[in-house]
Amino acid sequence: MIEKFPEANMCGRYVLFTDEEDDDITDLVNEIQQRLYGDQTIDEESYESEKNYLRTNGEVFPSQLAPVITSEGPAAFNWGLPGFKGKGLIINAKSETVFEKSFFRPAIVSRRIVVPSHGFFEWQKNGKEKLKLRFNLPDTKTLYMAGLYNEYKEGPRFAIITTAANVSMSPVHDRMPVILRGAEAEAYLYDDGFAKEILSRIPPELINSAA
């Protein structure tokens, strides 16, 4: 069962397609799977029902175990920090205040991560219905998002950092993930000055399609 999380958050789901020809993410996921399970076969039903199994294909929901990249290499963390007073999950952190708030500051200073994906989802109102849209960069299938994590007794948990929406996102939502392109992902992990700078930049424009 997926835990509750604040409706004000955005980027409440993203997606991975390791069966597509994306060597970077496929190699990353395979390395993590081997580390976690060795040669053990995990059936699809287990992936759907157990949040402690690595999510590798399809939609990633809050609370699930997902691939991430840390300064020490690939890893698998659960998505969502425990909420205040143990209620719900905090799945996003605002770039504008992440260095100021005591809850996030230690993590953004020393526990940054990169979250690999093939896009994220948002919902656009269409009359009485909501249209599900998948957002991607226009020139690549891979979309890396900036994040941070904390250590807990049951294991590491992460949040995705969001910023004010640019013109490609604002008609649908006023927030969007901080997007990292190419070498920016490595710089975000290791360079404190760059990490602060990228969080204040206007993100690259995205394209969307009905999901």
C-alpha positions as CSV (number, residue, x, y, z in Angstrom):
1,M,0.0,0.0,0.0
2,I,1.4,3.4,-0.9
3,E,1.7,5.8,2.0
4,K,-0.1,9.2,2.0
5,F,1.9,12.2,0.9
6,P,0.9,15.9,0.7
7,E,-1.2,16.7,-2.4
8,A,0.7,20.1,-2.7
9,N,3.7,18.2,-3.9
10,M,4.5,17.8,-7.6
11,C,6.3,15.0,-9.4
12,G,4.4,12.4,-7.5
13,R,5.4,9.7,-10.0
14,Y,8.2,9.2,-12.5
15,V,9.1,6.3,-14.8
16,L,11.9,3.9,-15.7
17,F,12.0,1.7,-18.8
18,T,15.0,-0.5,-18.6
19,D,13.7,-2.6,-21.5
20,E,14.4,0.3,-23.8
21,E,17.8,0.8,-25.3
22,D,19.2,3.1,-22.7
23,D,22.6,1.8,-21.7
24,D,23.3,4.3,-18.9
25,I,20.2,3.5,-16.9
26,T,20.0,-0.2,-17.8
27,D,23.7,-0.7,-16.7
28,L,23.0,1.3,-13.5
29,V,19.9,-0.8,-12.6
30,N,21.7,-4.1,-13.4
31,E,24.5,-3.2,-11.1
32,I,22.2,-2.4,-8.2
33,Q,20.1,-5.5,-8.8
34,Q,23.2,-7.7,-8.7
35,R,24.3,-6.1,-5.5
36,L,20.9,-6.5,-3.8
37,Y,19.8,-9.9,-5.1
38,G,22.7,-11.6,-6.7
39,D,21.3,-14.2,-9.2
40,Q,18.0,-14.5,-7.4
41,T,14.9,-14.1,-9.6
42,I,12.3,-11.6,-8.3
43,D,8.9,-12.1,-9.9
44,E,6.7,-9.2,-11.2
45,E,4.1,-9.7,-8.4
46,S,6.8,-9.1,-5.8
47,Y,7.8,-5.9,-7.5
48,E,4.2,-4.6,-7.4
49,S,3.4,-5.6,-3.8
50,E,6.6,-5.2,-1.8
51,K,8.2,-1.7,-1.5
52,N,11.4,-3.3,-0.4
53,Y,12.1,-4.7,-3.9
54,L,13.9,-2.5,-6.3
55,R,11.6,-0.7,-8.8
56,T,13.2,-1.1,-12.3
57,N,10.5,-0.9,-14.9
58,G,7.4,1.2,-15.1
59,E,6.0,3.9,-12.8
60,V,7.9,4.7,-9.5
61,F,5.6,5.7,-6.7
62,P,6.4,7.3,-3.3
63,S,7.6,4.8,-0.7
64,Q,9.1,2.4,-3.3
65,L,12.7,1.4,-3.6
66,A,14.3,3.1,-6.6
67,P,17.7,3.4,-8.3
68,V,19.7,6.5,-7.4
69,I,23.3,7.8,-7.9
70,T,25.3,8.9,-4.9
71,S,28.8,10.4,-4.6
72,E,29.9,6.8,-3.8
73,G,28.2,5.2,-6.8
74,P,24.8,3.6,-7.6
75,A,22.5,2.7,-4.8
76,A,18.8,1.9,-4.0
77,F,16.9,4.2,-1.7
78,N,13.2,4.4,-0.8
79,W,11.4,7.5,-2.1
80,G,10.0,9.8,0.5
81,L,11.4,11.2,3.8
82,P,9.3,10.4,6.9
83,G,6.9,13.3,7.5
84,F,6.8,15.5,10.6
85,K,5.5,13.6,13.6
86,G,5.6,10.5,11.5
87,K,2.7,11.4,9.3
88,G,2.9,10.8,5.5
89,L,6.0,11.2,3.3
90,I,7.9,14.2,2.2
91,I,8.7,13.4,-1.5
92,N,9.9,16.9,-2.6
93,A,12.2,19.7,-1.2
94,K,12.0,23.2,-2.5
95,S,15.2,24.5,-4.1
96,E,14.5,28.0,-2.8
97,T,14.6,27.0,0.9
98,V,16.6,23.7,0.9
99,F,19.8,25.4,2.2
100,E,17.9,27.3,4.9
101,K,15.6,24.8,6.5
102,S,17.2,22.7,9.3
103,F,15.3,19.6,8.1
104,F,17.0,19.7,4.7
105,R,20.2,21.6,5.1
106,P,22.5,18.8,6.3
107,A,21.3,16.6,3.5
108,I,21.8,19.1,0.7
109,V,25.3,19.9,2.0
110,S,26.6,16.4,2.3
111,R,24.0,13.9,1.0
112,R,23.1,14.9,-2.5
113,I,21.9,12.3,-5.0
114,V,20.9,12.1,-8.7
115,V,17.6,10.4,-9.5
116,P,17.6,8.7,-13.0
117,S,14.4,8.4,-14.9
118,H,12.7,8.4,-18.3
119,G,10.5,11.3,-17.4
120,F,8.0,12.3,-14.7
121,F,4.2,12.6,-14.7
122,E,1.9,15.5,-14.0
123,W,-1.9,15.8,-14.4
124,Q,-3.6,18.6,-16.3
125,K,-7.2,19.5,-15.8
126,N,-9.3,19.0,-18.9
127,G,-12.9,20.0,-18.0
128,K,-14.0,17.5,-15.3
129,E,-11.3,15.1,-16.1
130,K,-7.5,15.1,-15.6
131,L,-5.1,14.3,-18.4
132,K,-2.0,12.4,-17.4
133,L,1.1,13.9,-19.1
134,R,4.7,12.5,-19.2
135,F,7.4,15.2,-19.3
136,N,10.8,14.6,-20.9
137,L,13.8,16.5,-22.3
138,P,13.3,16.9,-26.1
139,D,16.6,15.5,-27.2
140,T,17.2,12.4,-25.0
141,K,15.1,9.7,-23.3
142,T,17.0,10.0,-20.0
143,L,16.1,12.6,-17.5
144,Y,18.2,13.1,-14.3
145,M,16.7,14.9,-11.3
146,A,18.5,16.5,-8.4
147,G,17.7,15.0,-5.0
148,L,18.9,14.5,-1.4
149,Y,18.7,11.8,1.2
150,N,18.7,11.1,4.9
151,E,19.7,7.9,6.8
152,Y,17.2,6.2,9.0
153,K,17.1,3.0,11.1
154,E,15.3,1.2,8.3
155,G,17.6,2.5,5.6
156,P,18.2,5.6,3.4
157,R,15.3,7.6,2.0
158,F,15.3,10.4,-0.6
159,A,13.4,13.4,-1.8
160,I,13.4,15.1,-5.3
161,I,14.3,18.8,-5.3
162,T,11.8,21.0,-7.2
163,T,11.9,24.6,-8.4
164,A,9.6,27.2,-10.0
165,A,8.1,25.9,-13.3
166,N,9.5,27.3,-16.5
167,V,7.3,28.2,-19.5
168,S,7.1,24.6,-20.7
169,M,5.7,23.4,-17.4
170,S,3.8,26.4,-16.0
171,P,0.5,25.7,-17.9
172,V,0.3,22.4,-16.0
173,H,1.9,23.0,-12.6
174,D,3.8,25.8,-10.9
175,R,6.6,23.5,-9.8
176,M,9.0,21.1,-11.6
177,P,12.0,19.0,-10.7
178,V,15.5,20.4,-10.9
179,I,16.8,18.8,-14.1
180,L,20.5,17.9,-14.5
181,R,22.0,17.4,-18.0
182,G,25.1,15.5,-19.0
183,A,28.1,16.5,-16.8
184,E,25.9,18.5,-14.5
185,A,24.9,15.3,-12.7
186,E,28.4,14.7,-11.6
187,A,29.1,18.3,-10.8
188,Y,25.9,18.4,-8.6
189,L,27.2,15.5,-6.6
190,Y,30.7,16.7,-6.0
191,D,30.8,20.5,-6.3
192,D,29.1,22.4,-3.5
193,G,29.2,25.7,-5.4
194,F,27.7,24.2,-8.5
195,A,25.0,22.5,-6.5
196,K,23.9,25.9,-5.1
197,E,24.1,27.5,-8.5
198,I,22.0,24.8,-10.4
199,L,19.2,25.0,-7.8
200,S,18.7,28.7,-8.7
201,R,18.8,28.3,-12.5
202,I,15.8,28.3,-14.8
203,P,15.4,24.6,-15.8
204,P,15.7,23.4,-19.4
205,E,12.4,23.3,-21.4
206,L,10.6,20.0,-21.5
207,I,8.2,18.4,-23.9
208,N,5.1,16.4,-22.9
209,S,2.9,13.7,-24.2
210,A,-0.2,12.0,-23.1
211,A,0.7,9.0,-20.9
